[in-house]
Structure formats: structure tokens, C-alpha cells
Amino acid sequence: MKFKKLGLLALAGALGIMITAGCAKEEAPNEDANANQQEQVQDDGYSSDSTKSGYAIERMELDIADGGSDSRVYYPKMQDYKGELTQDYINQSLENAVKMYADKDSYSSAQIDYNIKRMDSDVLSIVFKGTAEPRGLGRTVNIMKSVNIDVGTSNEITYDNLVKDDESMRKVLAQKLKESKNMEFEAEGIRVYFDNGSIVFFYMPLDDSAEEFIQIEVPEGEIEDILNKEFGEHPAS
């Protein structure tokens, strides 16, 4: 695999996410009430039609169980791909990324949208951002998470199966962060997305008071020797 947005097939927006899953954070405190307001941004120059990618993207809204909820959660749905089974697997991954926010017993509200960062025949890379209010917490948290799909196999690309030398990768990230922000690199639960010939690594700082994700952009060419190019076989039908 080579590493290389809506109306009905639309352009999507973005907003900030974080949940603690093991050591990985996808949620962070949000003290700014204005952060609950959804902010629309354009996808990064990608057409939602299938001319170049071989598939199209339709903007979908998650069905929220509580009809009175003010929640709005959006996700992309692949259409017109040549392999129906592959497309089904990919769409499951895309919907499952935000499905938890429809659970009214876990979240009293959620405002989440997405941004297409890369869309071609090799990789579909989506970043979800927004805010959510977990039940019992009494405040909103920022959300940011990514879903990256190896289109040919429908398998997800994560930090763990993308990077084959974690120690070397962390050295690169530490150097980049020091040069760009003069910060020390301390991260668990690193996530990635693909963007214009680069890979963006992001994480929530370990400090419990942290509210914003750290993002580190690295050109693919600089790290191609420590990246995997294959992400498993296509799941059996």
C-alpha cells in the first residue's frame, strides 16, 4: 500500500474528542462554553465523488436514541466502491468510531463532526472532532480521534500497526516537538492521521489538567524506513 470532502456526498466539519481507554485519552476537560458550538470547516480539498479515489463519501448523522437530545454526531459513509463486502467493513469502522456518543446513558449530549484528511484508492483518513458531556461529569470534554483505513483490505491503520520501530519513532517525535514548540515529549495512546504527504501524530498530554491535543506533523519521506507498508489480509467473508 502506498502512503499517499459533502452535499449528499458532502464536505464535513470538525470539532475537538477524548476518552480514557486504558492509557489512551480521547477526551479532555473543556472549560469554554463556546467550545460546545459546532465549528464548520472544509475538508482538505477532497472531492466526495469517485473520480480519483474509486469511491464516494456521503455525510451521515448518527441516530440519537433520545429524541429530545440536542446532540448532533456526523460520520462519513463510503459509497460506490467496487467491493461491496470491503465497503461494508469500512463503513462499520467509520460508524463505530462515534457510535458510543449515541448512548444516552453514557452521554447527555455530543456535538461531533469530521474532516476528510486523505481520500484516495490506498487510504481513507478521517479525523473526528467535537465536544461531549459524559453523564455525571457535569461539564463537557473535548473530543479528537481518527480512523484510517487501508482501502484495499478494509483494515484500520493505527500507530501500533503503522510504526514498526516505536523507539526510533519516539525519538523523531521528541525532536520535532522540541524544535517546533520547545516541549518535552511524553505520550501514551498516540494516534495518527494522514495529511498531504505527511503523517500527523497526536496525543493528549499526561497532565490531567491538559485540554488540548498535541499534534506533530512528520513528512512521510523522513520516516518511511520505520513504517509498515502492509496492514494484514482482507477479512474473510
C-alpha positions as CSV (number, residue, x, y, z in Angstrom):
1,M,0.0,0.0,0.0
2,K,1.3,3.4,-0.9
3,F,1.0,6.2,1.6
4,K,-0.1,8.8,-0.3
5,K,-15.0,16.1,1.4
6,L,-20.2,16.9,1.3
7,G,-23.9,17.8,-0.1
8,L,-25.4,14.4,-0.2
9,L,-21.8,13.4,-0.9
10,A,-20.6,16.2,1.2
11,L,-17.9,18.2,2.9
12,A,-17.7,17.8,6.6
13,G,-16.7,19.8,9.6
14,A,-14.6,19.3,12.6
15,L,-14.6,19.8,16.4
16,G,-12.4,18.7,19.4
17,I,-12.7,14.5,21.4
18,M,-11.1,12.5,24.3
19,I,-11.9,9.3,26.4
20,T,-9.7,7.3,28.7
21,A,-9.3,3.8,27.3
22,G,-6.5,2.1,29.1
23,C,-3.8,4.8,28.9
24,A,-5.1,6.4,25.8
25,K,-7.1,9.6,26.1
26,E,-9.7,10.7,23.6
27,E,-11.4,13.2,25.9
28,A,-10.2,16.2,27.8
29,P,-11.8,18.9,30.0
30,N,-13.5,21.7,28.2
31,E,-13.9,24.8,30.3
32,D,-15.0,27.1,27.5
33,A,-18.8,27.0,27.0
34,N,-18.3,28.3,23.5
35,A,-16.5,25.1,22.6
36,N,-19.9,23.4,22.5
37,Q,-20.8,25.4,19.4
38,Q,-20.1,23.4,16.3
39,E,-17.5,24.9,14.0
40,Q,-17.7,24.1,10.3
41,V,-14.5,23.6,8.4
42,Q,-13.9,22.5,4.8
43,D,-12.4,19.2,4.1
44,D,-8.9,19.4,2.7
45,G,-9.6,19.9,-1.0
46,Y,-11.0,16.4,-1.5
47,S,-14.0,15.8,-3.8
48,S,-16.6,13.5,-2.4
49,D,-17.1,11.9,-5.9
50,S,-15.3,8.7,-7.0
51,T,-13.4,10.1,-10.0
52,K,-9.9,9.6,-8.4
53,S,-10.5,7.6,-5.3
54,G,-12.8,4.9,-6.8
55,Y,-15.5,5.6,-4.2
56,A,-17.7,8.4,-2.9
57,I,-18.4,9.7,0.6
58,E,-21.9,10.5,2.0
59,R,-22.3,12.6,5.1
60,M,-24.5,10.7,7.7
61,E,-26.0,11.8,11.0
62,L,-26.0,9.3,13.8
63,D,-29.4,8.3,15.1
64,I,-29.5,9.5,18.7
65,A,-31.7,7.3,21.0
66,D,-33.1,10.3,23.0
67,G,-35.3,12.2,20.6
68,G,-35.1,15.3,22.8
69,S,-31.4,15.4,22.8
70,D,-29.6,18.4,21.2
71,S,-26.8,16.0,20.2
72,R,-25.5,16.1,16.6
73,V,-23.0,13.5,15.6
74,Y,-21.9,13.1,12.0
75,Y,-19.8,10.4,10.3
76,P,-18.8,9.5,6.7
77,K,-20.2,6.6,4.7
78,M,-18.4,5.1,1.8
79,Q,-20.4,4.5,-1.4
80,D,-19.8,3.1,-4.9
81,Y,-16.7,1.1,-4.0
82,K,-16.0,-1.8,-6.3
83,G,-16.0,-4.3,-3.5
84,E,-19.3,-4.4,-1.6
85,L,-18.0,-6.6,1.3
86,T,-14.9,-4.3,1.7
87,Q,-17.2,-1.3,1.7
88,D,-19.4,-2.8,4.4
89,Y,-16.4,-3.5,6.6
90,I,-15.1,0.1,6.1
91,N,-18.5,1.6,6.9
92,Q,-18.7,-0.4,10.1
93,S,-15.4,1.1,11.2
94,L,-16.4,4.6,10.4
95,E,-19.8,4.4,12.2
96,N,-18.3,2.5,15.2
97,A,-15.9,5.4,15.8
98,V,-18.7,7.6,17.1
99,K,-21.5,5.2,17.9
100,M,-20.8,5.4,21.7
101,Y,-21.9,9.1,21.7
102,A,-25.5,8.0,20.8
103,D,-25.7,6.1,24.2
104,K,-27.9,8.5,26.3
105,D,-26.9,6.5,29.4
106,S,-23.3,7.4,28.9
107,Y,-23.5,10.9,27.3
108,S,-26.1,13.6,27.9
109,S,-25.0,15.4,24.8
110,A,-22.5,15.3,22.0
111,Q,-21.6,17.7,19.1
112,I,-19.1,15.9,16.8
113,D,-18.2,16.3,13.1
114,Y,-15.5,15.0,10.9
115,N,-12.8,16.1,8.4
116,I,-11.5,14.1,5.5
117,K,-7.8,14.4,5.6
118,R,-6.9,11.9,2.8
119,M,-9.2,10.1,0.4
120,D,-7.7,8.0,-2.4
121,S,-7.6,4.4,-3.6
122,D,-5.0,3.5,-0.9
123,V,-6.0,5.3,2.2
124,L,-9.1,6.9,3.7
125,S,-8.1,9.1,6.7
126,I,-10.8,10.7,8.8
127,V,-10.5,13.0,11.9
128,F,-13.5,13.3,14.2
129,K,-13.6,16.4,16.5
130,G,-16.1,17.9,18.8
131,T,-17.4,18.0,22.4
132,A,-19.4,15.7,24.6
133,E,-20.8,15.7,28.1
134,P,-20.4,12.4,29.9
135,R,-23.2,11.6,32.3
136,G,-22.4,12.5,35.9
137,L,-19.3,14.6,35.0
138,G,-21.1,18.0,35.0
139,R,-19.1,19.5,32.1
140,T,-18.2,19.0,28.5
141,V,-14.9,17.4,27.3
142,N,-13.1,17.9,24.0
143,I,-13.0,15.0,21.6
144,M,-10.5,14.1,18.9
145,K,-10.0,10.8,17.3
146,S,-9.0,9.4,13.9
147,V,-10.0,6.5,11.7
148,N,-7.5,5.5,9.0
149,I,-8.5,2.7,6.5
150,D,-6.3,0.7,4.3
151,V,-8.9,0.7,1.5
152,G,-7.7,-2.4,-0.3
153,T,-8.1,-4.7,2.8
154,S,-10.6,-2.6,4.8
155,N,-8.2,-2.9,7.8
156,E,-7.7,0.0,10.2
157,I,-4.3,1.7,10.3
158,T,-3.2,2.7,13.8
159,Y,0.0,3.8,15.4
160,D,0.7,0.3,16.6
161,N,0.5,-1.4,13.1
162,L,1.9,1.6,11.2
163,V,5.1,2.1,13.2
164,K,7.5,-0.9,13.2
165,D,10.1,0.7,15.4
166,D,8.5,2.5,18.3
167,E,11.7,3.7,19.9
168,S,13.0,5.3,16.8
169,M,9.7,6.9,16.1
170,R,9.5,8.4,19.6
171,K,13.0,9.9,19.1
172,V,11.8,11.6,15.9
173,L,8.6,12.9,17.6
174,A,10.6,14.2,20.5
175,Q,13.0,16.1,18.3
176,K,10.2,17.5,16.2
177,L,8.3,18.7,19.2
178,K,11.4,20.2,20.8
179,E,12.1,22.1,17.6
180,S,8.6,23.4,16.9
181,K,7.2,24.0,20.4
182,N,10.2,23.6,22.8
183,M,8.2,21.0,24.7
184,E,9.3,17.6,26.1
185,F,7.7,14.6,24.5
186,E,5.7,12.4,27.0
187,A,3.0,10.4,25.4
188,E,0.8,7.4,25.7
189,G,-2.0,6.3,23.4
190,I,-0.6,8.0,20.3
191,R,-2.9,8.3,17.3
192,V,-2.3,9.2,13.7
193,Y,-3.8,10.6,10.6
194,F,-2.6,11.1,7.0
195,D,-2.5,14.6,5.5
196,N,-0.9,15.9,2.3
197,G,2.2,13.7,2.2
198,S,2.7,13.8,5.9
199,I,1.6,11.8,8.9
200,V,0.3,13.7,11.9
201,F,0.8,12.1,15.3
202,F,-1.4,13.4,18.1
203,Y,-2.0,12.7,21.7
204,M,-3.3,14.2,24.9
205,P,-0.5,15.2,27.4
206,L,-0.3,13.0,30.5
207,D,-1.1,16.0,32.7
208,D,-4.7,15.6,33.9
209,S,-5.3,19.3,33.5
210,A,-4.4,19.2,29.8
211,E,-7.3,20.3,27.5
212,E,-5.7,20.4,24.0
213,F,-4.1,17.7,21.9
214,I,-0.5,17.9,20.9
215,Q,-0.1,17.3,17.1
216,I,3.3,16.6,15.4
217,E,3.5,16.5,11.7
218,V,6.2,14.5,10.0
219,P,6.7,14.1,6.3
220,E,6.3,10.5,5.2
221,G,9.6,10.5,3.4
222,E,11.5,11.2,6.5
223,I,10.3,8.1,8.3
224,E,9.4,5.6,5.6
225,D,12.1,3.2,6.8
226,I,10.3,2.7,10.1
227,L,6.8,2.5,8.7
228,N,5.0,-0.7,7.7
229,K,3.5,-0.8,4.2
230,E,1.1,-3.7,4.7
231,F,-1.7,-3.9,7.2
232,G,-2.9,-7.5,7.0
233,E,-5.1,-9.5,4.7
234,H,-8.7,-8.8,3.8
235,P,-11.1,-10.3,6.3
236,A,-12.8,-13.4,5.3
237,S,-16.4,-13.1,4.2
